[in-house]
Amino acid sequence: MMKAITFNINDLVRENVATLKPYSSARDEFKDFDKDMVFLDANENPFDNGVNRYPDPQQRDLKEVLAKQKRVYSGQILLGNGSDEVLDLIFRAFCEPKVDNIITLPPTYGMYKVLAATNDVENREVLLSKDFEPRVEETLNMANKNSKLLFLCSPNNPTGNSFSAVCIQRLLNGFNGLVVIDEAYIDFAENESWVSKLSDYPNLIVTQTLSKAYGLAGIRLGICYASKEIIAILNKIKAPYNVNELTQQRALERIADMSAVRKEVSKIIKEREGLVKALQEVNFIEEIFPTDANFVLARVDDANKRYEQLVQKGVVVRNRSTQPLCEQTLRFTVGTPEENKRLINALKEIV
């Protein structure tokens, strides 16, 4: 479905960013770093130890592989030091402090609110429905001329569900700013990634991560997919060497073996199904919410009490009761078969 309204990214970018001349590093000016050359341009230590040289500031090799896998152009990809850096760059490129606002749909990923406060940008909240779906009309009515970003976490954290495609399409068509779809958990869902819709919606940004399905939380690698125009703006303000050499190497190794990634994802989904069945047998669990992620959210009789009881038995889960619409809930990450058995046994012992 094509976007009906006229969209111009230059109407959204901050004036100081639009006129900014980005910093040019040594590796930006001479790009053929793989050639057999004598490099005396970057004031590096010349003694080779594997990491004595600055990394590729544009992570070209990594982007090339990702572009082929996702069927996009490498110019539509920005990589960051975790998704949080990517999200912060979006704020800094498009939101004028003390002037602009964003819209978030709680319960959702808490960093959107933190980043709004950090960048001195108003955060307008519209609660999800009782079924944890976006309330489209209320969301669009909350927007004004200074609403620059709308954040949709799908599959959502902490609820686990994917948002209706119809709802997302309506928001993409009706919101005059940028719609950021956070797909940190997309690999555990059956629905298609919104990366495939980038050409249909010029105001669409999709963020993903290697922290969840790829098992690389420790290397901090976040991915942003968007139009070439949006990526070019973000590239202007990113730090020159924001993704280090070790992260790039480890990421390349992992995404080159997608069969291993898919096997792990399949095992997690199978374990998730078994965990849901086991939770249904626990008498103090009152409701189990549908999930497309690598975790299960459940409502219990007394979240604080059950959390402490599990900790005493050596199992740490997440108490999400402080989040809107999530009163008396615990979030269970899907672990290995052995870890899940330990959780289930602990729940049975508590009963």
DAVEN-V777498 format. One record per pair of residues at least 6 apart in sequence whose ideal C-beta (glycine too) atoms are under 6 Angstrom apart, sorted by sequence separation. I is the first residue (numbers start at 1). GAP is how many residues later the second one is. D is the distance in Angstrom with one decimal. If there is no record, write none. Layout:
I_GAP_D / I_GAP_D
This chain:
80_6_3.9 / 129_6_5.5 / 198_6_5.8 / 210_6_4.1 / 211_6_3.9 / 279_6_5.4 / 300_6_5.0 / 320_6_4.6 / 321_6_5.6 / 45_7_4.8 / 67_7_4.4 / 116_7_4.0 / 155_7_4.8 / 172_7_5.2 / 186_7_5.2 / 310_7_5.8 / 321_7_5.6 / 44_8_5.9 / 104_8_4.8 / 154_8_5.1 / 171_8_6.0 / 289_8_4.6 / 321_8_5.8 / 44_9_5.5 / 154_9_4.2 / 279_9_5.5 / 320_9_4.7 / 64_10_5.7 / 113_10_5.3 / 183_10_5.9 / 288_10_4.8 / 63_11_4.2 / 66_11_5.9 / 195_11_5.0 / 210_11_4.5 / 319_11_6.0 / 320_11_5.1 / 42_12_5.6 / 126_12_5.2 / 194_12_5.1 / 276_12_6.0 / 287_12_4.1 / 307_12_4.6 / 126_13_4.8 / 181_13_5.0 / 209_13_5.3 / 285_13_5.0 / 286_13_4.9 / 317_13_5.1 / 318_13_4.2 / 63_14_4.8 / 102_14_5.5 / 26_15_4.5 / 208_15_4.6 / 285_15_5.4 / 317_15_5.3 / 26_16_3.7 / 126_16_5.3 / 284_16_5.4 / 303_16_5.2 / 207_17_5.3 / 284_17_4.6 / 124_18_5.1 / 303_18_4.5 / 102_19_5.9 / 104_19_5.9 / 106_19_5.4 / 206_19_4.5 / 279_19_5.7 / 59_20_5.0 / 276_20_5.9 / 100_21_5.7 / 101_21_3.8 / 102_21_5.7 / 103_21_4.9 / 104_21_5.6 / 105_21_5.6 / 106_21_5.8 / 205_21_4.5 / 275_21_5.9 / 98_22_5.5 / 97_23_3.8 / 101_23_5.4 / 105_23_5.3 / 183_23_5.8 / 91_24_5.4 / 95_24_6.0 / 179_24_5.8 / 150_25_5.1 / 178_25_5.2 / 179_25_5.7 / 180_25_4.6 / 181_25_5.1 / 182_25_5.2 / 183_25_5.0 / 184_25_4.9 / 202_25_5.5 / 303_25_4.6 / 95_26_4.5 / 187_26_3.4 / 221_26_5.6 / 268_26_5.3 / 27_27_5.5 / 84_27_5.6 / 88_27_5.5 / 132_27_4.4 / 154_27_6.0 / 162_27_5.3 / 178_27_5.7 / 185_27_5.9 / 303_27_5.7 / 87_28_5.7 / 91_28_4.5 / 149_28_5.7 / 184_28_5.7 / 219_28_4.5 / 300_28_5.7 / 315_28_5.2 / 28_29_5.8 / 105_29_5.6 / 132_29_5.2 / 134_29_5.8 / 148_29_4.6 / 149_29_5.3 / 150_29_4.9 / 151_29_5.1 / 152_29_4.9 / 153_29_4.3 / 162_29_5.3 / 172_29_4.8 / 299_29_5.5 / 27_30_5.2 / 147_30_5.3 / 155_30_4.2 / 195_30_4.9 / 221_30_5.2 / 299_30_5.1 / 300_30_5.8 / 133_31_5.8 / 136_31_5.5 / 149_31_5.9 / 219_31_5.1 / 315_31_4.9 / 25_32_5.5 / 297_32_5.6 / 298_32_5.8 / 134_33_4.7 / 313_33_4.1 / 136_34_4.8 / 140_34_4.7 / 155_34_5.4 / 297_34_5.1 / 295_36_5.4 / 296_36_4.8 / 310_36_5.7 / 216_38_5.9 / 295_38_4.7 / 103_39_5.7 / 112_39_4.7 / 214_40_5.4 / 294_40_5.0 / 210_41_6.0 / 309_41_4.9 / 103_44_5.9 / 109_44_5.0 / 101_45_5.5 / 108_45_4.9 / 100_46_4.7 / 101_46_5.4 / 102_47_4.2 / 103_47_4.7 / 104_47_5.0 / 214_47_5.7 / 100_48_4.7 / 109_48_5.0 / 107_51_5.9 / 213_52_5.1 / 95_53_5.0 / 94_54_4.8 / 275_59_6.0 / 272_62_4.7 / 271_63_5.1 / 275_65_5.5 / 282_65_5.0 / 268_66_5.2 / 278_66_4.6 / 283_68_5.8 / 271_69_5.6 / 17_76_5.3 / 187_78_5.4 / 13_81_6.0 / 12_82_5.2 / 14_82_5.5 / 189_103_3.7 / 188_104_6.0 / 188_105_5.3 / 188_106_5.1 / 185_108_3.9 / 86_121_5.6 / 83_124_5.3 / 70_125_5.3 / 83_126_4.9 / 161_129_5.3 / 159_130_5.9 / 162_130_4.6 / 160_131_3.2 / 160_133_4.5 / 12_136_5.9 / 86_136_4.4 / 155_137_4.2 / 160_137_5.3 / 82_138_4.1 / 86_138_4.6 / 155_138_4.5 / 159_138_5.6 / 81_139_5.1 / 83_139_3.4 / 158_139_5.7 / 82_140_4.7 / 93_140_5.2 / 93_141_5.7 / 80_142_4.3 / 79_144_6.0 / 93_144_5.9 / 89_145_5.0 / 92_145_5.9 / 78_146_4.1 / 76_149_5.8 / 89_149_5.8 / 76_152_5.8 / 75_153_4.5 / 78_153_5.1 / 76_155_5.9 / 78_156_5.0 / 81_161_5.3 / 158_162_4.6 / 79_164_5.1 / 1_168_5.7 / 4_169_5.6 / 158_173_5.2 / 57_183_4.9 / 57_184_5.6 / 59_184_5.4 / 55_186_5.7 / 62_186_5.4 / 54_187_5.6 / 55_189_5.7 / 59_189_5.6 / 62_189_5.7 / 55_190_4.0 / 62_190_5.6 / 65_190_5.7 / 55_193_5.9 / 51_194_5.2 / 7_195_4.8 / 7_196_5.2 / 127_197_5.6 / 2_198_5.7 / 3_198_5.3 / 22_214_4.3 / 25_215_4.1 / 20_216_5.6 / 107_216_4.0 / 23_217_5.8 / 107_217_5.2 / 106_218_4.5 / 107_218_5.6 / 107_219_5.2 / 9_220_4.9 / 13_220_5.5 / 9_221_6.0
